[in-house]
Amino acid sequence: MIRLALSPFSLATRRSFVTFSRNAFVRRTFVTTPFLKNGTFKEQPILTDPSKGTSISPQKPQNDKNEVDNVRKVFKPEELEAARLARLANLGWLSKLPEKWIPYAELSRLEKPVGSLLLLAPCFWAITMGAYSIAAPITTTVSTIVLFTIGALVMRGAGCTINDILDRNLDNQVARTVERPLASGRVSVPQAVGWLAAQCFAGLAVLLSLPFECFYIGALSLPFVAAYPLFKRFTYYPQVALSITFAWGCLLGFPAVGAPQNLWVVAPLFISKFLWCMIYDTVYAHQDKVYDVKAGIKSTALAWGDKSKPIMYTMGGLQVATFLTAGFMNSMGPFFYLSAAWGFQRLFKQLKNVDLDDPKSCWNVFTGNIRTGYIFWIGMIVDYLLKLAGFL
């Protein structure tokens, strides 16, 4: 299970969803290959020997390319070819890059922006609410948004690179991830470490471009980022560590635009984002719960089971209360509340309609939260612009 645990400048990882509907040949190959029909195309360290119908335990960590190649031999040539074609079909705009650059872009998951978009939403909330509170010039707000966007993309990539380094000897035993740059041998560990260092330096450059207060606040998120991989292995609540890191941007927005760090606003905004992430990542976890049990990976989906919806409804109610509290304490205008009504109506409708036993339904609701997050932001932008124009 790989998930992207993201803070604006330090990110852990989360799983990515892959669809192969773009390539009919690939789809046919997966459907007709017994090995993949047994569920191994989910990202799990559980393999099935098609000749014996038995499970193969994950191998011990491999130390060189020859050993990695030996692990890959559990796949038939057509299975490896299917994985390769699936990867190529999902490259998107990365396919236009020079060939030598593509594996590094894949390490950073640049072709999969879902995590970055969910990360940036609370950052944008806090930046806009901070700018609103002091009527900051629009140039300050826009430049801060640009810096946060760059920082999030860079450091999310660093988090994904760390994940692939640590999980390379699991990824090369799983059909869906066997083509990842490290698992497939297209990038070596030293090369990946070098790429990681480059991304970290780029993230540091962005961070140093912001006020100093952002530097130490951003650094405080690192323990939570580091804890996430342990949480998903040893507790049923990895979503807690993930939600903290996703909400961390709420703490950075006010100082980033030069506004006082008003905890009466920032604290409820942080809690609101934390609860929202707990909701949508629990939905995400439900799509893989069958495989997580086999892999020994824990999540709130497994901890809560049939009680997931009632618990998420309760969290949604608390999210409404804390979000509105943040807006009230910041003296937001009417459009903040109008967009909040629109966004929360959408959130609860999705919770009502999601089928937690249907992976496709879970995925659609998970990605639908991107639009919800930016609906919340629209009202903040309108109020901010109205205040600059002298109407509020």
LUMNU-431934 format. One line per field, with one value per residue (C-alpha): x, y, z; residue in one letter. Coordinates in pm, whole numbers. Layout:
LUMNU-431934
xx = [X,...] .
yy = [Y,...] .
zz = [Z,...] .
residu = [a,...] .
end
This chain:
LUMNU-431934
xx = [0,147,-8,113,142,208,295,379,754,794,592,554,379,51,-73,-165,-456,-393,-650,-574,-883,-673,-516,-740,-452,-332,-681,-721,-383,-474,-811,-678,-365,-439,-160,-315,-671,-573,-549,-176,-216,-308,0,52,347,138,210,44,229,-3,133,73,-203,-6,106,466,588,770,1141,1401,1547,1762,2099,2194,2046,2092,1886,1616,1606,1567,1261,1114,1143,829,646,593,735,385,304,610,523,169,304,540,260,38,310,358,-17,-35,267,58,261,575,609,715,1019,1366,1380,1649,1436,1121,1221,1305,975,802,985,827,481,457,203,-30,-128,-413,-203,-57,-398,-540,-235,-249,-617,-565,-249,-453,-725,-478,-293,-616,-763,-434,-424,-788,-715,-458,-578,-242,-159,-269,92,192,-88,-23,354,298,56,315,588,366,269,631,728,443,522,893,859,575,818,1082,837,749,1118,1180,890,1022,1370,1231,978,1178,1205,830,746,943,723,391,249,120,449,704,764,845,1187,1370,1182,1247,1612,1571,1709,1966,1947,2243,2076,1748,1927,2092,1754,1611,1889,1825,1454,1526,1760,1499,1238,1476,1530,1153,1122,1399,1212,933,942,1161,860,755,1092,1063,690,755,1041,812,607,899,835,480,598,854,598,349,519,535,174,48,248,190,-138,-480,-461,-209,-473,-396,-33,-136,-408,-170,78,-195,-333,8,-31,-301,-25,194,-44,-75,297,369,177,299,-18,-6,-46,-398,-452,-822,-845,-559,-637,-1000,-893,-625,-876,-1124,-869,-754,-1110,-1165,-851,-954,-1280,-1150,-850,-1070,-1280,-956,-849,-1175,-1088,-789,-912,-928,-567,-452,-564,-348,-51,-74,-125,-359,-602,-912,-1112,-1024,-1054,-1398,-1543,-1922,-1913,-1709,-1999,-2146,-1800,-1729,-2066,-1975,-1637,-1808,-2033,-1730,-1557,-1848,-1833,-1458,-1449,-1725,-1557,-1237,-1431,-1622,-1307,-1144,-1451,-1495,-1759,-2076,-1916,-1710,-2034,-2200,-1911,-1898,-2265,-2197,-1886,-2036,-2354,-2130,-1922,-2221,-2386,-2073,-2057,-2417,-2369,-2029,-2026,-1741,-1726,-1677,-1319,-1427,-1689,-1433,-1183,-1437,-1538,-1176,-1079,-1405,-1273,-1036,-1328,-1480,-1162,-1144,-1513,-1432,-1151,-1366,-1563,-1245,-1106,-1422,-1431,-1062,-1109,-1416,-1218,-938,-1200,-1342,-1676,-1605] .
yy = [0,329,655,1000,1167,1527,1849,2159,2097,1744,1456,1086,856,707,458,559,413,282,221,40,125,335,30,-252,-490,-434,-485,-812,-930,-864,-1029,-1341,-1384,-1619,-1469,-1123,-1244,-1357,-997,-942,-632,-458,-328,-610,-827,-1139,-1356,-1664,-1937,-2010,-2362,-2461,-2228,-2146,-1825,-1714,-1511,-1184,-1234,-1097,-759,-788,-624,-615,-611,-984,-1065,-819,-986,-1323,-1196,-1066,-1417,-1514,-1330,-1476,-1273,-1176,-1051,-829,-705,-628,-428,-240,-152,-42,192,342,386,590,814,1093,1408,1244,1051,1377,1413,1292,917,942,1186,976,733,1025,1195,864,847,1183,1068,1378,1201,1152,1494,1381,1392,1733,1884,1753,1884,2229,2296,2369,2565,2787,2822,2947,3175,3339,3373,3519,3763,3855,3926,4197,4292,4181,4299,4056,4028,3892,3638,3518,3487,3288,3054,2997,2918,2677,2502,2451,2341,2091,1934,1907,1768,1535,1394,1357,1166,931,874,780,537,366,333,167,-54,-151,-515,-539,-349,-594,-877,-709,-698,-341,-198,-426,-158,120,272,111,-218,-260,-159,145,355,237,313,558,738,756,890,1155,1252,1266,1500,1727,1747,1821,2104,2246,2226,2396,2678,2732,2725,2980,3209,3235,3416,3244,3147,2914,2740,2612,2543,2336,2151,2051,1838,1602,1364,1305,1246,994,821,746,432,291,374,171,-131,-128,56,70,450,552,804,1003,1062,1125,1374,1571,1611,1701,1966,2117,2377,2544,2646,2800,3022,3314,3375,3314,3631,3830,3793,3727,3360,3384,3050,3124,3091,2857,2591,2523,2541,2278,2054,2092,1980,1697,1562,1600,1399,1130,1098,1079,863,615,594,543,264,76,9,-204,-355,-713,-698,-507,-795,-1035,-800,-725,-353,-174,113,280,96,-231,-87,64,-185,-151,147,354,557,660,757,956,1132,1235,1361,1550,1726,1826,1944,2174,2321,2382,2518,2768,2861,2946,3165,3341,3413,3556,3774,3623,3762,3600,3406,3203,3065,3017,2808,2619,2525,2410,2212,2037,1949,1783,1604,1452,1352,1162,992,884,741,574,195,107,-245,-118,-2,205,388,454,588,821,966,1000,1198,1393,1557,1760,1958,1988,2140,2402,2484,2585,2803,2986,3168,3276,3419,3616,3761,3852,4030,4213,4330,4460,4644,4804,4623,4430] .
zz = [0,-105,-10,-51,289,194,372,167,188,330,209,274,36,-55,-306,-655,-855,-1205,-1475,-1794,-1994,-2232,-2384,-2494,-2544,-2190,-2052,-2238,-2115,-1752,-1778,-1941,-1729,-1434,-1228,-1245,-1206,-859,-748,-770,-978,-660,-489,-244,-146,-209,-506,-647,-828,-1123,-1164,-804,-691,-377,-216,-235,60,-10,-61,173,72,-237,-249,-616,-962,-1018,-711,-819,-1159,-988,-803,-1128,-1271,-1079,-1357,-1700,-1991,-2104,-1754,-1750,-2097,-1983,-1690,-1922,-2164,-1876,-1751,-2097,-2142,-1823,-1876,-2023,-2086,-1943,-2268,-2435,-2209,-2310,-2248,-1979,-1778,-1768,-1487,-1258,-1336,-1256,-924,-843,-966,-1184,-1404,-1103,-958,-730,-412,-490,-559,-231,-49,-199,-120,255,174,-56,209,467,224,107,457,581,290,357,724,642,292,153,-199,-466,-589,-246,-250,-604,-554,-232,-410,-684,-430,-240,-563,-662,-312,-289,-626,-547,-197,-287,-543,-274,-56,-342,-412,-49,-65,-378,-228,85,-94,-403,-292,-245,-563,-777,-653,-730,-1081,-1064,-935,-1099,-1365,-1119,-1190,-897,-904,-1275,-1253,-1478,-1191,-937,-566,-579,-869,-678,-370,-587,-731,-379,-271,-569,-485,-120,-210,-447,-170,70,-180,-197,180,222,-18,241,577,839,1048,766,784,1139,1113,802,973,1260,1020,953,1249,1128,773,896,1118,843,703,1056,1129,834,948,1323,1388,1233,1209,944,836,1152,1053,694,791,1012,729,479,716,791,516,728,971,701,505,746,807,439,343,644,852,1228,1317,1455,1629,1675,1297,1216,1478,1371,1006,1076,1257,973,716,944,967,595,518,765,572,218,301,483,166,-27,210,157,-207,-103,222,92,-21,287,505,306,307,679,619,858,804,945,679,854,1204,1149,900,873,1111,867,728,1065,1187,871,897,1251,1136,856,1106,1314,997,920,1272,1272,916,989,1317,1130,888,1166,1368,1054,981,637,403,266,-17,230,374,36,-95,235,194,-162,-66,235,47,-210,58,236,-91,-188,150,112,-236,-205,-207,28,-116,-471,-542,-843,-637,-362,-613,-773,-438,-329,-640,-621,-306,-522,-658,-311,-170,-442,-407,-48,-182,-437,-166,8,-316,-388,-35,-57,-391,-259,43,-178,-383,-68,-60,262] .
residu = [m,i,r,l,a,l,s,p,f,s,l,a,t,r,r,s,f,v,t,f,s,r,n,a,f,v,r,r,t,f,v,t,t,p,f,l,k,n,g,t,f,k,e,q,p,i,l,t,d,p,s,k,g,t,s,i,s,p,q,k,p,q,n,d,k,n,e,v,d,n,v,r,k,v,f,k,p,e,e,l,e,a,a,r,l,a,r,l,a,n,l,g,w,l,s,k,l,p,e,k,w,i,p,y,a,e,l,s,r,l,e,k,p,v,g,s,l,l,l,l,a,p,c,f,w,a,i,t,m,g,a,y,s,i,a,a,p,i,t,t,t,v,s,t,i,v,l,f,t,i,g,a,l,v,m,r,g,a,g,c,t,i,n,d,i,l,d,r,n,l,d,n,q,v,a,r,t,v,e,r,p,l,a,s,g,r,v,s,v,p,q,a,v,g,w,l,a,a,q,c,f,a,g,l,a,v,l,l,s,l,p,f,e,c,f,y,i,g,a,l,s,l,p,f,v,a,a,y,p,l,f,k,r,f,t,y,y,p,q,v,a,l,s,i,t,f,a,w,g,c,l,l,g,f,p,a,v,g,a,p,q,n,l,w,v,v,a,p,l,f,i,s,k,f,l,w,c,m,i,y,d,t,v,y,a,h,q,d,k,v,y,d,v,k,a,g,i,k,s,t,a,l,a,w,g,d,k,s,k,p,i,m,y,t,m,g,g,l,q,v,a,t,f,l,t,a,g,f,m,n,s,m,g,p,f,f,y,l,s,a,a,w,g,f,q,r,l,f,k,q,l,k,n,v,d,l,d,d,p,k,s,c,w,n,v,f,t,g,n,i,r,t,g,y,i,f,w,i,g,m,i,v,d,y,l,l,k,l,a,g,f,l] .
end
